[in-house]
Every structure is written in structure tokens, then in C-alpha cells.
């Protein structure tokens, strides 16, 4: 079917020899291969297990696997930090299964961040168990587990695979029904530890505190085994999350293929306006070339819409080349599980050669050996790039990663400075398990699970701190102190009011209508996809073109209240692109620093800093019709959908008239965006949260002057804003240092972020703006210790 | 952590998630929510001791508040038309012909073999919430049983959480002194809450088997089988008025279940007890109704007499419980009634056909088949008609 598949070196060579391709390539770097280091099976493993592994052709393990297994078998909390596809699963499975073969009454709990991943990992574990021939009963337990099966899982499940949300709201509050699990809990396995960062991670750390508290009550003391992608601070992160000393295993013994990394910048097509060619088309060209020549390729794009567009384009290219279009498949959230399983199978069997994905695949779903990976658009962090690149070139031979930049500032910076990328250490995972709002929420849940007794410590909090929180809850009549104990005395079920994740709302279903008469005959409804609440606003508004698996559907009717979209198969020459407007309204101001804009002179301060409650509303206002291939604008429509509203807390900074006239309004607004970026960076560090946990926006309000908002990007907030307000002056000083100390000349993604207009004087305006704000404010010197 | 004081204000101010709406009495409920902010003027009048003549029962875990009453049977069973309890028993005995299936078979639970209400403990809890999670406390446990010619009711009250172990210990003692347990929805609620509390107080060990394995007659499940589709629902209050013919006055100022936790929390915080009175009365009425309902249901299942839909339900229930011979007999009897509509008739014939086939009763099978042939619509599938004729003639041979 294919001519002989070329080698990576040949492929890259050919690209460099083709002038119109070569001109888009800004750099090619090679990561050298490394040999594997192996070790025999650790002696601690049960004979049945080693025999089963041998029978399936595994004669030895990688050195890090042996280390991890030995460490876990010795009862040490073990954290594995090795690249994608280095055989992490075995490090979980071997010690646990071996132990359960010895102790059939033992129990193990496996936690995965998502339901989909749990299902996927279940199949792998199940296969291994089947090979041993042992009867180790393993179940997944999540929101989809039918009520009548739950009893069976509770009574019989020796290994239970679940997710943090289910542990939090479905298992711990019902621990009295899970006696077998908690009395015999010997292992807790946490995969994808790096995914638990920011507020989500802080919540998980508290769920782990509760888990350990319940396990201790029932007399068990489990050993934790965890795995994380490469992050800068794996030990610190794991020890904060688990509140245990951990053994870190970070020297991978897995062999690594050589990897060529090609940096591609789409050519400038309009010099006057500085417009570059569509990165999607450039990515298409590379992906098409690879798939046509039989190179198994995965392409990551940054949105679901782009997954669908690229699938459609690649299939057209294949048809033109007289090849089967079905060898290219999309893979993204929203596909139904059966659909996803089919694609995964195709990838493993080789029937699928090209897959276009959002980052859904980042989380370790096993898709077999791919040779090339195209990263279309910077995924936001270096760790993500390596994880995506790690999808290709799993064990041997050579592999290829192609990075295609978008015209966004961050993408452009990386493509023009490839060494930034290779030189930078990966990001830190930060959590703050002692965030007061989060602690209070989880102490409620913990008190529901078991009364607190005087002298008890919650997690690593001191007795006094724990008591203070408990007294606070008793004062609010949620707990009742009787004798030496605080009891839950409220009619509610607290876990239902504490959500571990910020995004949560029921999905929309997409239902296909009969294409002939456009009415859905009863009983003939066909659900073709699911869309999460937020994306539904941009992809399922009426007249939207919904793309699925390379086909187009027009949304005929959106039943917003019942979360249903009715679509009809169409064949348009355009797709739709919705745009939304973010609006922040101050509801109540809780505190203010400095005089109002009117008495700048009186207070001597050059801006007002305040905090309080805000309403952040995101509203889809309209959509563009964009022609396929040319991407020209061919129409426009309005959208009437409710806003997505979030009530939260914010800190804001208002620039007064005096400064505006001195600098010029446009310059201030532009500089404020840069300041916002820098302030966001230092605030995220200071709050120990994830970047996405803090929102940042600049709003040019006519009456009050331009405003910079930093807000808790979670419904209700978790207490960042009031602390940011208290720290506003030192944080502004830190932001100034970040900008001035940055090695760049005119601002870069690491400091000012967004695209800078060099005519605006680069760093000058933002720095002077901060100076103006801090002037006479008596700001203490920045606390450098928190930054570096 | 010194932030906590400020947080106290902030948490109040910033309503993060919508708070649980205050429960409101159901529409039309005459219950008047007491003003929970008011304290009793004279503390001694508002004390728990003034509310009921409690006896303090000693347990290894301290004392438990127990309010015990001994009631004549007439307080439970309507004596106006003679001793209905006595008549029920007569009916039960009369129904004991050789062919009648046993009660445990009719109820589909072999553990209820030999069930007799006189050997049972009736139990109903009032709890601090509706969820089954570990944090829901049973603060009032109403128990009843037969003793001599009387019904004894004991209400065991958790005066504060420190007395929980004493309460549980006493109740488990009552439960374990009788071979059978009767509840209304206890399988999924009352026992689940008790089990959780036993675990949390570390008392489960000794009582695990009695909680999990004790023969348990759940009146709600059985009532559903009998009265499904007949009354708008099968709540205990509904059954009291429809089936037991209880005086609705008994419930006239009944406390809505949704308010129960709030009234108890108020007592815990203030020690002011009068608002507990409606809960104690509500719980007592519930337990006594359960005693009457159990007798009624036993009689009904053993000797199914009544309106068409009721007996029909019982017959279908017997069919589901794999008692096709009993079901077939009941369907056949129903077909003799004069008040059947054509539709009833057709459906009954269908049911009879199914039951007779499963029971291998060729005679009734033929009766059903012949009956159905007469009322068949024109477009009936030919193969079905052929089968009916075969069944109809088979028995004749």
C-alpha cells in the first residue's frame, strides 16, 4: 500500500531540501537516544506474578521499575518520575498484585484524575491479572456504576479504581459501608500526580487527609505509590500532597529513541500587516506528508474545532492521493466512549495511521507506537510539550516532533528562541493544602465522616489550628460540641456542596435529526456526541456548524434547559466560529487602599487598589462563518444564549485620570495588560495555585478609568483575592522586578506576556506605570524569597 | 489561622454555593413552625424532664433516656367493630389450607419463615438528615412489641451525642431479644443509618449479624406490592387513612419530616425541649401504625380478599414470586367477578394464561385460551391464534 516508509532522517532531509518547506523551518534539534538499563525481577514479587510476566514474554524489568517495586514492597511511599511510556503501570501493578496474592483479604485503591483514564487503566490491569490466573477482583467505581453493582464493588472489590471526586463524595462519606476496603486498605495508587496542582491539587491533598483519617479509624495504614510526569519539584509536590516522606525514583531505565525536534513558523503572507499563514494549514502539510508516507503520526491541536477541521482536511488530502480517508481519525473529549475505544483499537492494530487530538491523550491513554508527533500550537507549558512529544517514539528507533507556532506571542517566542525551550526547567506543581477556605470545606466533610475529638490534628495542622476551625464551624451551628467531641449536626450532606473542580455542569447531548424531514421521529433519536457545558455555548448555539469525525451538522434547535442540541447533517462550505465577551461587574467592595480616583493628589497615591465580590460573566455574542480552506469570512450571525456567570472574589486596580493624561489612555491600557501578565505570574507563585486558578482581565471602563482585575477563577472563590489585596504593593514590586530582571530587551512571554508593540517602548511604560502606582505608597521591598 | 475570625465574616458574606433552602412545611400542612429563636421563659417548664416521664436506663455506656408506655391492644387496633386483631387471626387460620403458599413464600423472603408479629420488634428512627452517609445520627428510636395482651412502646432518645452509645446499646438489646424485625422502609433507611452509627461508635462488631441478617419485614416494600396504583402513594400516612381507617385527627398537627432535624438541633443548642413534643408524637404514631399495618398485610397476603385492583396486585405479586398456581387461582377467581370491563377481562385472561402455563395447570390454561379466543382483535398474529387454539383443545382431550 505504501512505498517503503522513509526514515526520519530522510524525511527531515527532504523537508530541508524543499525550499517552500525549508523556509518555514526555524530550527532542527536532535535529542540523542539512550540505551535501556535492565534489572532482574525483584525478589519480593510473588512467584505466580513473575511466572505470569515471563509467560507474556517479559524476562526482566527496567532498572527504575525494579527500584520502584522494591521500594514499594518495602512499604515505602514511592513516587515515580519518569517519562511517558516508560512502563509506569507495572510499577503500580507488580507490588500490589504480588501483595494481594499473598494477602487475599488485602485491598487497594487506585485513583485517576478522570473517568476515561480510569476505564482505560482498568483494561490494562485486568489483562495483567488474567495472566496470573489469580482471582483478584477488580472494579471501577464512578458515577456510572449502577446502583445494584455498587454493593458488589463494596463487598468484593479487592482493587477499586476510582477518581478523586468519587472518593470525596461517594466513598469517604459512606465509609461505614466500605468496611472491607478501609479495614484492609494496604495500597493507594495515585497516577498523574502532576495533574493535581493548584486548587484541584489543594482539594485532593485534603481528600487524602480524610482518606488517611478514615483508614486509621478502621485500623489500616496504606502505602502510597504515585507517578508523575516530569515536574521541577516532584518530591516537594508529592510530600505536600500526601503529607508523607516519599522515595523518589527518577532515573528512567527505559531506552529512548533519538528524537528530531523541528521548529516551524508559518511564513509571513502579508508583510505590511505582519500576517502569517494559518498554522493549521502548515500543520496539515506536515501531517499529510507523514501519513501519506506511512509514518504513524499524532497531531495535537489546541481546540476541538481544530481537531475536526484538520481531520477533514487530511482526509481530503488522502482522497486526492487515492488513499483510504479512514486512516485518519479525530480523538477528543465529546466523542462517545465506544467511538474512542474503536479509534484506540485502530491505532494499536495499525488500521489508523494518523490521529488528530486535543490534549485528551496527554493523560496516558495507551495508543501503541507512533513515530511522529506534530504539536500545532504551544500547549502552554514545557511539561505538556514533552508529554505530547513523548506520545511518539515510545521505545526504540527514531522519532520526530514537529512544533508549529501560532501567531500568538507565546508561540512566536518559543519558535524564535528554541533554546528557551530546551534550556528551561519544567514547571513546578504548586498546591496549598492549608488554604483556609478549602480546609474549612474539608473539615466539614471529615466531621460528617467521623466526629473530631479534642486533641485531634487534621492532616498536619496543629491541634490549635484544628480546634480553631472546629470551633468556627461549631459557632456556625454546623458542628455540635458534646463532651470531648465535635459532631456533625446539620441536615445536609457536605460533600455535595464541595466540588473539587471548578468546571462542573451537566453535559449537553447532540442529537441527530432525520436528514429528510428534519423532525426527529420518536424513538429514532440518535445521540452522536456529548459536549461539556462551557463548550456548548460556543459550539451548539443555533445555526452553528457542529463538526464531528470530519462530518458537519447544523444545529437546528438548542433546548438549553434540557441540555439537548438537535442537529441535521449538512454539507456546507464553511464552519462557524463563535466569539464571546468577558465582563466583570463589581458587586460589593470589601476594602480599598489609597484614595479614590478623585483625590489622587490628596492621598499622593496614583491608583486605587480594592477587593470585593464580582460577577464574571462570559457571554457568547455572535459567530462568524468561515470558509473551509481559505478561512475567509463569509458571514456573521448573532447568538442569544444565557451568560455563563461566576460569582467570585477579585482584587482590582484602577488607574486614575491623572495618570491617564500623563501617559495617554491607549498606552496605559496596553501597559496595564503587560503589568497584569507579570502580576498574574508573581501572584500565582505567591498563592501556590495553578495558572488557571487565577483569572486576569483588563477592562477599559469609561467612568472609572482602565481597570486590572485578578480574580479567583472558581465559583465562590477560595480566598486568593483578599490575600492578593493585602499583598498588592509587595506583589506589584515583585512584578516590577520580574520585568526589569528578565533577560529580554523588550518584554517576552516570561514577563510581559502578550504581543508587545515595540513602538510602545517595550518594558518602559509598564515599569513606569508600576512606579507611578507605588509612588509614595511606602511599599516594602519585594520579598524575593517567594519568587525564586 | 488567625485569619479564621475574619473568615467567619467572609464565609457569611460570600455565599459560595447556594445554601440549602430552609425546608418549608408542605402546602396545606397545619403544622406551625415554632419560633426557634425564642427561649423558654421558665427553664424548668422547657426542660426535657418536663416533656415526658423518662426512665433512665443503665447501660455499660451510661444512661439512656427511655420513655415507655404500655397500651391496650385497643389503642392500636380499632375496637369499634370488635377485636379486629382477633378477626385477622381467624382469617389467617381459615386460609391455611393445604394449597396456600406460606407467608415467607408470598413475601419472597425465606427468612420470614414462621413470622409472627408477636415475636417482632417494630422500629422507626428519627434522624438528623435524609442521607445515608456516616454523619446522619438517629436521635430518636421508636420501638414497639407485643407483651402479654398489650403493646409496649419505648422511645429511646439521644439527649446529646455523648449518650449515643447508650442509646444504641439499649436499642440493639431490644432488637436482639426478638427474632423478627419490622420497619417501614428500614431496609434502605433506618437500618442503614443505625449500621453507620454502630460503625462510627465502634459498636458494630457484636451486632453486625443482627443488623445484617435478622429476618426483616419491610412494610413499605410489601405495601407497594399490594397497593401500587391504587392510592396516590404508599406512604405510611396514606395507608393509615386508606387501609387502616385511622382517625386523621391523630395526624392533624403532625410535624413534616423535613423539619425534624431543625427542631432537634434547636433542642441540642438551647436545651429547650417543648419543640421535641411533636417529634415524639409523630414517632409514636408511626410505630403504632406499623404494628397495625403489619397485621393487616399479613392477613391480606395469606387471604387475599378485597377490591379487584388489590387482589389483582396480590395475584401479580404471587406470579413474580414464582407462585404461579396460587396466582392462577386468584386470576381465575377474579374472572368470575361481575364488575369487569372488557379491557379488565382481556388483561386478566392474559395474566391467567401466563400463570396457568407456568403452573402447568392445563385446565385453567384452556379456560384462559378459550376466553382469549373470544375477544381476539382481528389483526392478531396468526401464530398466536394457532397456539391459543392448541392450548384450548389440549385440555379437552
Interface residues (C-beta under 8 A of the other chain):
Chain A: X173 X174 X175 X176 X177 X179 X436 X437 X440 X447 X448 X449 X450 X451 X461 X464 X465 X468 X469 X472 X475 X476 X477 X480 X482 X483 X485 X487 X488 X489 X490 X491 X492 X493 X494 X495 X497 X590 X613 X647 X649 X715 X716 X717 X719 X722
Chain B: X1 X3 X4 X7 X8 X10 X11 X13 X14 X15 X16 X17 X20 X23 X128 X129 X130 X131 X132 X133 X134 X135 X137 X160 X161 X162 X192 X195 X196 X199 X200 X261 X262 X265 X268 X269
